[in-house]
């Protein structure tokens, strides 16, 4: 099993910055990608950014140029640096690990961390 523990959420004014961290533990050898999703009240959970083991990144359009995802493979940790935050970025942010074992892929989720951006 893989476990994910997030940290770094909070309250920030519009235009400010926050950095989220997510540390993976357990059978981390099965992780093939790590990323971040978010969910606002009344909305579906959406992908924010993801980084596969093979490299490269993928960002949701509204965060491009403002958010940066990074991984420290030695620490099994993924980060999300969020700059120029907007009120519409307010959401619960979830760390995600895509795991693959014996040809089967499955998702592991963190507990979520609240990010609130005030106007």
Buried (B, 14 or more C-beta within 10 A) or exposed (E): EBBBBBEBBEEBEEEBEBBBBBBBEBEBEBBEBBBBBBBEEEEEBEBBBBBBEEEEBBBBEEBEEBBBBEBEEEEBBBBBBBBEBBEEBBBBBBBBBBBEEEEEEEEBEBEBBEBBBEE
